[in-house]
Amino acid sequence: MKTVFVLGAGFSKEAGAPMQAEIMGEIFKIHQENPNNFDSSDFLLFERLLTEQLYYKREQFKDVQIEDMFTPLDRCLADNIQFRGLSIEQMTKTRDAIFNIIGVAIRRILKRKGNSKEYIDHFAEYLVRKCSERLGGNYRQHDPVSVISTNWDILLDNSLYDYIQRNYQGRAVVDYCCYISSLEERDETVKPGLEMLGAGGFNVKLLKIHGSLNWLQCSRCMRLYVGFNEKIGVIRGATCRHCDKNYDATNKENRLISNLIMPTFLKDLSNPQYKIIWQNAGIELSEADRIIFIGYSLPSADFEMRQLLSRMIKRSVKIEVVTYERDKEKEEDIKKYWQAFFGEREVKVHLCGASQFIERSLYLQ
């Protein structure tokens, strides 16, 4: 029996990660505490977009929706047209600046005292233990679990990586199910899952369909670079070592950039790495006997994920939904909402939150 977990922002909420609607307010709170927390040129571009192109008043900044910033920029970039006086180059710089600001903000939020990720560590341990059954070439017969995440944060990534290094070093990897390279050239702990399987080890599949804060991508060859325990998505100036060797090392086309999929109604999934991830996500869903949604609300705007679920899951699959709503009176409404999408398939609702569900239903298994 194969279980696929689908994680939304609510999965990391108890560990201190912000919900999407909270990020803008947190950005300006962090900036007010210390403006040096952000790159000054990035923040200037960010504020100019809000005031000069989007016409917001400063008191409105914290209530701005992230998708309302990225949607017009992405539409204009896709159509190769200027946006309210911003050239293509200026829009690209502004978009990159917002990438960096969001990454810095999430990193600082997660470092605050009082945030506990013990339940995420326990979830990682559960996943690795289940996947370790694939050791020694057993992966062809056994594939018990995988995770599809819509989150950028790397709380689970780091927990998986750390548990593997303590218990299965050299025999397992976190597998993003695409083509990756290690940020550090001689880092043998980061390698493609298929390479590890071929060597007799096992992979822990974590498909991050909107990208990750520990990914950087070469804008020339499209290689994806990965590091753990720091969010490399905000590192500046790094270049692709392969393109530096094969081409002019001073060429700006070799630089590594963040490649997060932003919360916009015009998500661009044409990136070859994301195509592979989404294809593999579809395969994982098609093989699932049980799908557990944790902290994911199946929003109508996430039509790419909705179509993937509609197209790929089998009729007999069992659906479980873990939500934070503890009001028993709303349990039936929540169940009806999910059944309206999944039809006759069985839907079970857990009104306990991510940490309680993991500790009670998974960790002790």
C-alpha positions as CSV (number, residue, x, y, z in Angstrom):
1,M,0.0,0.0,0.0
2,K,1.4,3.4,-1.1
3,T,0.8,6.6,0.8
4,V,1.4,10.0,-0.7
5,F,1.4,13.1,1.6
6,V,0.4,16.5,0.1
7,L,1.7,19.4,2.2
8,G,0.4,22.9,2.3
9,A,1.4,26.0,4.2
10,G,-0.5,24.8,7.3
11,F,2.0,21.9,7.7
12,S,4.8,24.2,8.8
13,K,2.5,26.7,10.7
14,E,3.0,25.1,14.1
15,A,6.8,25.4,13.6
16,G,6.5,29.1,13.0
17,A,6.5,29.3,9.2
18,P,4.2,32.1,8.0
19,M,1.1,31.6,6.0
20,Q,1.2,33.3,2.6
21,A,-1.2,36.0,3.7
22,E,1.1,36.9,6.6
23,I,4.3,37.3,4.7
24,M,3.9,40.9,3.7
25,G,3.1,42.1,7.2
26,E,6.1,40.2,8.5
27,I,8.4,41.7,5.9
28,F,7.6,45.3,7.1
29,K,7.8,44.2,10.7
30,I,11.3,42.8,10.2
31,H,12.3,45.9,8.2
32,Q,11.0,48.2,11.0
33,E,13.0,46.2,13.6
34,N,16.2,46.6,11.6
35,P,16.4,47.9,8.0
36,N,19.7,46.2,7.5
37,N,18.0,42.8,7.6
38,F,17.3,43.4,3.9
39,D,19.5,44.5,1.0
40,S,18.8,48.3,0.7
41,S,18.6,48.2,-3.1
42,D,16.2,45.3,-3.1
43,F,14.0,47.0,-0.6
44,L,14.0,50.2,-2.6
45,L,12.8,48.4,-5.7
46,F,10.2,46.6,-3.7
47,E,8.8,49.8,-2.2
48,R,8.8,51.6,-5.5
49,L,6.8,48.9,-7.1
50,L,4.2,49.2,-4.4
51,T,4.0,53.0,-4.4
52,E,4.8,54.0,-8.0
53,Q,3.4,51.2,-10.1
54,L,0.7,49.7,-7.9
55,Y,-0.3,52.9,-6.1
56,Y,-0.6,51.6,-2.6
57,K,-0.4,53.8,0.5
58,R,2.2,52.8,3.1
59,E,-0.5,51.9,5.6
60,Q,-1.8,49.4,3.1
61,F,1.5,47.6,2.5
62,K,1.0,44.8,5.1
63,D,-2.4,43.9,3.5
64,V,-1.1,43.6,-0.1
65,Q,-1.5,40.1,-1.6
66,I,1.7,38.6,-3.0
67,E,-0.1,37.4,-6.1
68,D,-1.2,41.0,-6.8
69,M,2.5,42.0,-7.2
70,F,3.6,39.0,-9.2
71,T,0.7,38.6,-11.6
72,P,1.1,41.9,-13.5
73,L,4.9,41.5,-13.6
74,D,4.7,37.9,-14.9
75,R,2.0,38.8,-17.5
76,C,4.1,41.7,-18.8
77,L,7.3,39.6,-18.8
78,A,5.5,36.8,-20.7
79,D,4.2,39.2,-23.3
80,N,7.5,41.2,-23.5
81,I,5.8,44.5,-22.7
82,Q,6.6,47.2,-20.1
83,F,4.6,47.7,-17.0
84,R,3.7,51.3,-16.0
85,G,7.1,52.6,-17.1
86,L,9.1,49.6,-16.0
87,S,11.2,48.1,-18.8
88,I,11.7,44.4,-19.1
89,E,15.1,44.7,-17.4
90,Q,13.6,46.7,-14.5
91,M,10.8,44.3,-14.1
92,T,13.2,41.4,-13.9
93,K,15.3,43.2,-11.3
94,T,12.3,44.1,-9.3
95,R,11.0,40.5,-9.4
96,D,14.4,39.2,-8.3
97,A,14.4,41.7,-5.5
98,I,11.1,40.5,-4.2
99,F,12.3,36.9,-4.4
100,N,15.3,37.8,-2.2
101,I,13.1,39.8,0.3
102,I,10.6,36.9,0.8
103,G,13.5,34.4,1.3
104,V,15.2,36.6,3.9
105,A,11.9,37.2,5.7
106,I,11.0,33.5,5.9
107,R,14.5,32.7,7.2
108,R,14.3,35.3,9.9
109,I,10.8,34.2,11.0
110,L,11.9,30.6,11.3
111,K,14.9,31.6,13.5
112,R,12.7,33.2,16.2
113,K,12.8,31.7,19.6
114,G,9.9,29.6,20.7
115,N,9.4,27.9,17.3
116,S,9.5,24.1,17.8
117,K,9.8,21.7,14.8
118,E,10.0,18.5,16.8
119,Y,6.9,17.1,15.0
120,I,8.6,17.8,11.6
121,D,11.7,15.9,12.8
122,H,9.4,13.0,13.8
123,F,7.7,13.1,10.4
124,A,11.1,13.0,8.7
125,E,12.1,10.0,10.8
126,Y,8.9,8.2,9.9
127,L,9.5,8.9,6.2
128,V,13.1,7.8,6.2
129,R,12.3,4.6,8.2
130,K,9.6,3.7,5.7
131,C,11.8,4.4,2.7
132,S,14.7,2.5,4.1
133,E,12.8,-0.7,3.2
134,R,14.0,0.0,-0.3
135,L,17.6,-0.6,0.6
136,G,19.7,-3.2,-1.4
137,G,17.8,-2.9,-4.7
138,N,14.4,-3.5,-3.1
139,Y,13.1,-0.3,-4.7
140,R,11.7,-2.2,-7.7
141,Q,9.3,-4.2,-5.5
142,H,8.6,-1.6,-2.7
143,D,7.7,2.0,-2.8
144,P,5.7,2.8,0.3
145,V,5.7,6.6,0.6
146,S,6.4,10.0,-1.0
147,V,5.7,13.7,-0.3
148,I,4.4,16.4,-2.6
149,S,4.9,19.8,-1.0
150,T,3.6,23.2,-2.2
151,N,5.8,25.0,0.4
152,W,9.1,26.9,-0.2
153,D,10.4,26.5,3.4
154,I,13.0,23.8,4.0
155,L,12.1,22.7,7.5
156,L,11.2,19.2,6.3
157,D,14.1,19.1,3.9
158,N,16.6,19.8,6.6
159,S,15.0,17.3,9.0
160,L,15.2,14.6,6.4
161,Y,18.8,15.4,5.5
162,D,19.9,15.5,9.1
163,Y,18.2,12.2,10.0
164,I,19.8,10.5,6.9
165,Q,23.3,11.8,7.8
166,R,23.0,10.5,11.4
167,N,21.6,7.1,10.5
168,Y,22.1,6.3,6.8
169,Q,25.0,8.4,5.7
170,G,26.2,7.3,2.2
171,R,23.2,5.1,1.7
172,A,20.3,7.5,1.3
173,V,19.5,11.0,-0.2
174,V,16.7,13.5,-0.2
175,D,15.3,13.1,-3.7
176,Y,13.6,16.1,-5.3
177,C,12.8,13.9,-8.3
178,C,14.6,16.1,-10.9
179,Y,18.2,16.6,-12.0
180,I,20.3,18.2,-9.2
181,S,23.9,19.1,-8.4
182,S,25.4,19.9,-5.1
183,L,26.2,23.5,-4.3
184,E,29.5,22.4,-2.9
185,E,31.4,20.6,-5.6
186,R,32.7,17.7,-3.4
187,D,29.5,17.3,-1.3
188,E,28.6,13.6,-1.7
189,T,25.5,14.0,0.5
190,V,23.7,15.7,-2.4
191,K,23.1,13.6,-5.5
192,P,20.2,12.5,-7.7
193,G,17.9,9.8,-6.3
194,L,18.5,7.5,-9.3
195,E,22.2,7.5,-8.7
196,M,21.7,6.4,-5.1
197,L,19.2,3.7,-6.0
198,G,21.8,2.4,-8.6
199,A,24.4,2.2,-5.8
200,G,22.0,0.0,-3.7
201,G,20.9,2.8,-1.4
202,F,17.5,4.4,-1.1
203,N,15.8,7.8,-1.8
204,V,13.2,9.8,0.1
205,K,11.0,11.5,-2.4
206,L,10.2,15.1,-1.7
207,L,8.6,16.8,-4.7
208,K,8.4,20.5,-4.2
209,I,6.2,21.6,-7.1
210,H,6.6,25.4,-6.3
211,G,10.3,25.3,-5.7
212,S,12.4,25.6,-2.6
213,L,14.5,28.1,-0.7
214,N,17.5,25.9,-0.9
215,W,17.5,25.7,-4.7
216,L,19.5,27.9,-7.1
217,Q,19.4,27.4,-10.9
218,C,21.9,28.3,-13.6
219,S,20.2,30.6,-16.1
220,R,22.2,29.2,-18.9
221,C,22.3,25.4,-18.6
222,M,19.3,25.2,-16.2
223,R,21.2,22.9,-13.7
224,L,19.6,23.0,-10.3
225,Y,22.0,23.4,-7.3
226,V,21.0,22.2,-3.9
227,G,22.3,22.7,-0.4
228,F,20.9,22.0,3.1
229,N,20.7,23.7,6.5
230,E,20.8,27.1,4.9
231,K,18.5,28.8,2.4
232,I,20.9,29.2,-0.5
233,G,18.1,30.8,-2.5
234,V,19.2,34.1,-1.1
235,I,22.9,33.8,-1.9
236,R,24.1,36.5,-4.3
237,G,26.8,36.3,-6.9
238,A,27.2,32.5,-7.2
239,T,27.8,31.1,-10.6
240,C,27.5,27.7,-12.3
241,R,30.8,25.9,-12.0
242,H,30.0,23.8,-15.1
243,C,29.3,26.8,-17.3
244,D,32.3,28.7,-15.8
245,K,34.4,25.8,-17.1
246,N,32.7,25.4,-20.5
247,Y,32.1,29.1,-21.3
248,D,33.3,32.5,-20.3
249,A,33.5,32.5,-16.5
250,T,32.7,36.2,-16.3
251,N,29.4,35.9,-18.3
252,K,26.4,36.9,-16.3
253,E,24.4,34.2,-18.0
254,N,26.3,31.7,-15.7
255,R,24.9,33.2,-12.5
256,L,22.7,31.1,-10.2
257,I,19.3,32.5,-9.5
258,S,16.3,31.6,-7.3
259,N,13.6,29.9,-9.3
260,L,10.6,29.8,-6.9
261,I,7.1,29.5,-8.4
262,M,5.4,32.6,-7.1
263,P,1.7,32.6,-6.0
264,T,0.4,34.1,-9.1
265,F,-2.6,33.2,-11.3
266,L,-0.1,32.9,-14.2
267,K,2.3,30.3,-12.9
268,D,5.0,29.6,-15.4
269,L,5.7,25.8,-15.3
270,S,7.7,25.8,-18.5
271,N,11.0,25.4,-16.7
272,P,12.4,22.0,-17.6
273,Q,13.1,21.1,-14.0
274,Y,9.6,21.9,-12.9
275,K,8.2,19.9,-15.8
276,I,10.1,16.8,-14.5
277,I,8.9,17.4,-11.0
278,W,5.2,17.9,-12.0
279,Q,5.4,14.8,-14.2
280,N,6.8,12.7,-11.3
281,A,4.2,14.2,-9.0
282,G,1.5,12.9,-11.3
283,I,3.1,9.4,-11.3
284,E,3.3,9.4,-7.5
285,L,-0.4,10.3,-7.3
286,S,-1.4,7.7,-9.8
287,E,0.3,5.0,-7.7
288,A,-1.2,6.2,-4.4
289,D,-3.6,4.0,-2.5
290,R,-3.9,6.6,0.2
291,I,-3.4,10.4,-0.1
292,I,-3.1,12.5,3.1
293,F,-3.4,16.2,2.8
294,I,-1.8,18.1,5.7
295,G,-2.3,21.8,6.0
296,Y,-3.5,22.1,2.4
297,S,-6.9,23.6,1.6
298,L,-7.3,22.7,-2.1
299,P,-7.9,26.4,-3.1
300,S,-9.8,27.1,-6.3
301,A,-6.9,29.3,-7.5
302,D,-4.5,26.3,-7.4
303,F,-6.0,25.0,-10.6
304,E,-2.7,23.2,-11.7
305,M,-2.8,21.0,-8.6
306,R,-6.5,20.5,-8.9
307,Q,-6.2,19.3,-12.5
308,L,-3.3,17.0,-11.6
309,L,-5.4,15.4,-8.8
310,S,-8.4,15.1,-11.0
311,R,-6.5,13.6,-13.9
312,M,-4.1,11.2,-12.1
313,I,-5.5,9.7,-9.0
314,K,-7.3,6.3,-9.2
315,R,-10.9,5.7,-8.3
316,S,-10.2,3.5,-5.3
317,V,-7.8,5.9,-3.5
318,K,-8.6,6.8,0.1
319,I,-8.4,10.5,1.0
320,E,-7.5,11.9,4.4
321,V,-7.5,15.6,5.3
322,V,-5.6,17.0,8.3
323,T,-6.9,20.4,9.2
324,Y,-6.6,22.8,12.2
325,E,-10.4,23.4,12.4
326,R,-11.3,22.0,15.8
327,D,-15.0,23.0,15.7
328,K,-16.9,19.7,15.4
329,E,-19.8,21.6,13.9
330,K,-17.8,22.4,10.8
331,E,-16.5,18.9,10.3
332,E,-19.3,17.9,8.0
333,D,-18.9,21.1,5.9
334,I,-15.2,20.4,5.5
335,K,-15.9,16.9,4.5
336,K,-18.5,18.0,1.9
337,Y,-16.1,20.5,0.4
338,W,-13.5,17.8,-0.2
339,Q,-16.1,15.3,-1.4
340,A,-17.4,17.8,-3.9
341,F,-14.1,17.5,-5.6
342,F,-13.3,13.8,-5.1
343,G,-16.8,12.5,-5.7
344,E,-17.6,9.0,-4.5
345,R,-14.1,8.4,-3.0
346,E,-13.9,8.0,0.7
347,V,-12.8,11.1,2.6
348,K,-11.7,11.1,6.2
349,V,-11.2,14.4,8.1
350,H,-8.8,14.8,11.1
351,L,-9.5,18.0,13.1
352,C,-6.3,17.8,15.1
353,G,-3.6,19.8,13.2
354,A,-0.3,18.6,11.8
355,S,1.7,18.0,15.0
356,Q,-1.0,15.9,16.7
357,F,-1.7,13.9,13.6
358,I,2.0,13.1,13.1
359,E,2.7,12.2,16.7
360,R,-0.4,10.1,17.2
361,S,-0.9,8.5,13.8
362,L,2.5,8.2,12.2
363,Y,5.5,8.5,14.5
364,L,4.8,5.5,16.7
365,Q,4.1,3.2,13.8
